[in-house]
Amino acid sequence: MAKVTFSSKWGRVNARKKADPAKPESKPAEDLVRDIKKNQKQAAGEDYREKSLALHGLHCARCGRDFEASQRHLLTVHHKDGNHHNNPPDGSNWENLCVYCHEDVHSRGVLGDYLRGEASSKEVSLVYEDASGTGGFGPMADKLRQALQKNKK
């Protein structure tokens, strides 16, 4: 039962609940979720992230940026061969990349395949296609196409 008190100062009403000794105190939802995650057993082979961070350190292998322990969530493990099940214990298939470099590595391949016309086997959808038929990417796409053609020669 709540205890209700009245105060003459600005007409406040204070309601306080007395702790029921028969009921244990409930934890907030965040604490419950944290406890559940902590007690969950990781699937076999899913601990490669911690192994990679321990082996290769807290820095990005691509841009060289060093990370503090409080920023370790910004580092990801990139599988060099693209196979997420290939996790050798020596870490030879892993490299730690910051989230920005990791996104860049994967998006470059997709964009390159599309611009070379090799994306036919993959699902590709354009959000916008202009009347000129360039795919709506504009001058940047033209520059990338020219660079790809120079690399082929």
C-alpha positions in Angstrom: 0.0 0.0 0.0 1.3 3.4 -0.9 1.9 6.0 1.8 0.5 9.4 0.7 1.7 12.6 2.3 0.5 16.1 1.7 2.8 19.1 1.7 1.8 22.7 2.1 4.6 23.8 -0.1 3.2 24.4 -3.6 0.5 21.8 -3.0 2.7 18.8 -3.7 1.4 15.3 -3.1 4.1 12.7 -2.4 3.3 9.0 -2.9 5.8 6.4 -1.6 5.5 2.7 -1.8 6.7 0.7 1.1 8.8 -2.3 0.2 6.9 -5.5 0.7 9.3 -7.9 2.6 7.5 -10.9 1.1 8.3 -9.8 -2.5 11.9 -9.7 -3.8 12.9 -6.5 -5.5 12.7 -6.7 -9.3 15.6 -5.6 -11.5 15.2 -3.2 -14.4 14.8 -4.7 -17.8 18.2 -3.6 -18.9 19.9 -5.5 -16.1 17.9 -8.6 -16.9 18.9 -8.5 -20.5 22.5 -7.9 -19.6 22.5 -10.9 -17.2 20.9 -13.1 -19.9 23.4 -12.2 -22.5 26.3 -12.7 -20.1 25.1 -16.2 -19.2 24.4 -17.2 -22.7 26.9 -19.7 -24.1 28.5 -18.6 -27.4 28.2 -20.9 -30.4 31.4 -22.8 -31.4 33.6 -20.6 -33.5 31.8 -17.3 -32.6 34.6 -16.1 -30.3 36.9 -15.3 -33.2 36.4 -11.6 -32.7 38.0 -11.6 -29.2 40.8 -13.8 -30.5 41.5 -11.5 -33.4 41.5 -8.4 -31.2 43.9 -10.1 -28.8 46.2 -11.3 -31.7 46.2 -8.2 -33.9 45.6 -5.5 -31.3 43.2 -2.6 -31.2 44.1 -0.9 -34.5 42.7 -0.9 -38.0 44.8 -2.8 -40.4 43.8 -0.6 -43.3 43.9 3.1 -42.1 46.1 2.4 -39.1 43.9 4.2 -36.5 44.5 3.1 -33.0 41.5 2.5 -30.7 41.1 2.8 -27.0 39.5 -0.1 -25.1 36.4 2.0 -24.7 36.1 2.2 -28.5 36.7 -1.4 -29.3 33.1 -1.7 -30.5 34.2 0.3 -33.6 36.6 -2.5 -34.7 35.3 -5.4 -36.7 36.9 -8.6 -37.9 37.2 -8.9 -41.7 37.6 -12.4 -43.2 40.2 -12.0 -45.9 38.8 -14.9 -48.0 35.2 -14.0 -47.4 34.4 -17.3 -45.6 33.1 -16.6 -42.1 33.5 -20.2 -41.2 37.2 -20.2 -42.0 38.6 -19.3 -38.6 42.1 -20.7 -38.1 43.5 -20.4 -34.6 46.5 -18.5 -35.8 44.3 -15.7 -37.2 45.7 -15.8 -40.7 42.3 -15.2 -42.3 41.4 -12.2 -40.1 42.2 -8.6 -40.1 40.8 -6.0 -37.7 39.2 -3.1 -39.6 37.3 -0.1 -38.3 33.7 0.0 -39.3 34.4 2.6 -41.9 37.2 0.7 -43.6 35.2 -2.6 -43.4 32.2 -1.0 -45.1 34.5 0.5 -47.7 36.1 -2.9 -48.5 32.8 -4.5 -49.1 31.1 -1.7 -50.9 34.0 -1.3 -53.4 33.6 -4.8 -54.6 29.9 -4.4 -55.1 30.2 -1.1 -56.9 33.1 -2.4 -59.0 31.1 -5.4 -60.1 28.2 -3.3 -61.0 30.2 -0.8 -63.1 32.0 -3.6 -64.9 28.7 -5.2 -65.7 29.5 -8.4 -63.8 26.7 -8.0 -61.2 24.2 -9.9 -63.3 24.5 -13.0 -61.1 23.9 -10.9 -58.0 20.7 -9.2 -57.1 21.0 -5.5 -58.0 18.4 -2.9 -57.7 18.6 0.7 -58.7 16.7 3.2 -56.6 16.8 5.8 -59.4 17.7 5.7 -63.1 17.8 8.8 -65.0 16.8 9.3 -68.7 20.5 9.1 -69.9 20.7 5.5 -68.7 23.8 6.1 -66.5 22.0 4.7 -63.5 21.6 8.0 -61.8 25.1 8.1 -60.4 26.2 11.1 -62.4 29.7 12.3 -62.9 31.2 10.2 -60.1 30.1 7.0 -61.9 31.6 8.3 -65.2 35.0 8.9 -63.4 34.9 5.4 -61.9 34.1 3.8 -65.3 37.0 5.7 -66.9 39.3 4.5 -64.1 38.2 0.9 -64.5 38.8 1.1 -68.3 42.3 2.5 -67.7 43.0 -0.4 -65.3 41.9 -3.0 -68.0 44.4 -1.6 -70.5 
